[in-house]
Amino acid sequence: MALLVVVADSPALVGPVSEVLRDLLAAVDPGSITITTSEAFAQLRAVIGGQLGAFSESLVVAVCVLLACLLSVLGFGVVMLQRKEFGRRRALGATRGFIVAIVLLRTLVVGAIGAFLGSVATWGILLGNGDPVPDAGFLLSVAVLAILTAGAGALLPAIVASRRDPALELRVP
């Protein structure tokens, strides 16, 4: 055997793995064996990976907050356009919780359809380009995160819609 390559799972394991290899290969002629490690490279890779991981987490949080804000603005627009409908429902006996449920359900259904179509389109584009495709768990978690963000963004407009006075809303031309 001319070359043996051993890969450690983490930078912390490079030292212990090289010691175990030295012990295992001690029975063979020690002068003919050279063990080289890239422990510094592994540590640098771990640091860069940690920084990129922290950056990507903050980027995901920022995108979710921005998405929730945009959905809130759109939700307020829809609530203002449909205020007579909500007023009629309240005048006919609909509870505030029912109005909140209607607004949230509409948003969650549209969010779920969008998350499904976005995941399928992303998967298809990545496959078509020959790029690596994330596993189904990742795609599912991103879709669930998008749906939860849509629900969070629609919550405030839903509460506002449920608190409007039905008599006042029915008088608006």
Contacts in CASP RR format, 6 or more apart in sequence:
PFRMAT RR
TARGET T0000
AUTHOR 0000-0000-0000
METHOD contacts of the structure
MODEL  1
MALLVVVADSPALVGPVSEVLRDLLAAVDPGSITITTSEAFAQLRAVIGG
QLGAFSESLVVAVCVLLACLLSVLGFGVVMLQRKEFGRRRALGATRGFIV
AIVLLRTLVVGAIGAFLGSVATWGILLGNGDPVPDAGFLLSVAVLAILTA
GAGALLPAIVASRRDPALELRVP
6 17 0 8 1.000
6 21 0 8 1.000
8 14 0 8 1.000
8 15 0 8 1.000
8 17 0 8 1.000
8 42 0 8 1.000
10 42 0 8 1.000
10 46 0 8 1.000
11 39 0 8 1.000
11 42 0 8 1.000
11 43 0 8 1.000
11 45 0 8 1.000
11 46 0 8 1.000
14 37 0 8 1.000
14 38 0 8 1.000
14 39 0 8 1.000
14 42 0 8 1.000
15 37 0 8 1.000
15 39 0 8 1.000
18 35 0 8 1.000
18 37 0 8 1.000
21 35 0 8 1.000
22 35 0 8 1.000
25 33 0 8 1.000
25 35 0 8 1.000
60 145 0 8 1.000
64 145 0 8 1.000
64 149 0 8 1.000
67 146 0 8 1.000
67 149 0 8 1.000
67 150 0 8 1.000
67 153 0 8 1.000
68 149 0 8 1.000
68 150 0 8 1.000
68 152 0 8 1.000
68 153 0 8 1.000
69 153 0 8 1.000
71 107 0 8 1.000
71 149 0 8 1.000
71 150 0 8 1.000
71 151 0 8 1.000
71 153 0 8 1.000
71 154 0 8 1.000
72 153 0 8 1.000
72 154 0 8 1.000
72 156 0 8 1.000
72 157 0 8 1.000
75 103 0 8 1.000
75 107 0 8 1.000
75 153 0 8 1.000
75 154 0 8 1.000
75 157 0 8 1.000
76 156 0 8 1.000
76 157 0 8 1.000
76 160 0 8 1.000
77 157 0 8 1.000
78 103 0 8 1.000
78 157 0 8 1.000
79 86 0 8 1.000
79 103 0 8 1.000
79 157 0 8 1.000
79 158 0 8 1.000
79 160 0 8 1.000
79 161 0 8 1.000
82 161 0 8 1.000
83 161 0 8 1.000
83 164 0 8 1.000
83 169 0 8 1.000
83 172 0 8 1.000
84 169 0 8 1.000
84 170 0 8 1.000
84 172 0 8 1.000
86 99 0 8 1.000
86 161 0 8 1.000
86 162 0 8 1.000
86 164 0 8 1.000
86 166 0 8 1.000
86 169 0 8 1.000
87 164 0 8 1.000
87 166 0 8 1.000
87 169 0 8 1.000
87 170 0 8 1.000
88 166 0 8 1.000
88 170 0 8 1.000
89 98 0 8 1.000
89 99 0 8 1.000
89 102 0 8 1.000
90 96 0 8 1.000
90 99 0 8 1.000
90 164 0 8 1.000
90 166 0 8 1.000
90 169 0 8 1.000
91 166 0 8 1.000
91 167 0 8 1.000
91 170 0 8 1.000
96 162 0 8 1.000
96 163 0 8 1.000
97 162 0 8 1.000
99 158 0 8 1.000
99 161 0 8 1.000
99 162 0 8 1.000
100 155 0 8 1.000
100 158 0 8 1.000
100 159 0 8 1.000
100 161 0 8 1.000
100 162 0 8 1.000
102 158 0 8 1.000
103 154 0 8 1.000
103 157 0 8 1.000
103 158 0 8 1.000
103 161 0 8 1.000
103 162 0 8 1.000
104 151 0 8 1.000
104 154 0 8 1.000
104 155 0 8 1.000
104 158 0 8 1.000
106 154 0 8 1.000
107 150 0 8 1.000
107 151 0 8 1.000
107 153 0 8 1.000
107 154 0 8 1.000
107 158 0 8 1.000
108 147 0 8 1.000
108 150 0 8 1.000
108 151 0 8 1.000
108 154 0 8 1.000
110 150 0 8 1.000
111 146 0 8 1.000
111 147 0 8 1.000
111 150 0 8 1.000
112 143 0 8 1.000
112 147 0 8 1.000
114 146 0 8 1.000
115 142 0 8 1.000
115 143 0 8 1.000
115 144 0 8 1.000
115 146 0 8 1.000
115 147 0 8 1.000
116 143 0 8 1.000
118 143 0 8 1.000
119 139 0 8 1.000
119 140 0 8 1.000
119 142 0 8 1.000
119 143 0 8 1.000
122 139 0 8 1.000
123 133 0 8 1.000
123 139 0 8 1.000
126 132 0 8 1.000
126 133 0 8 1.000
126 134 0 8 1.000
127 133 0 8 1.000
END
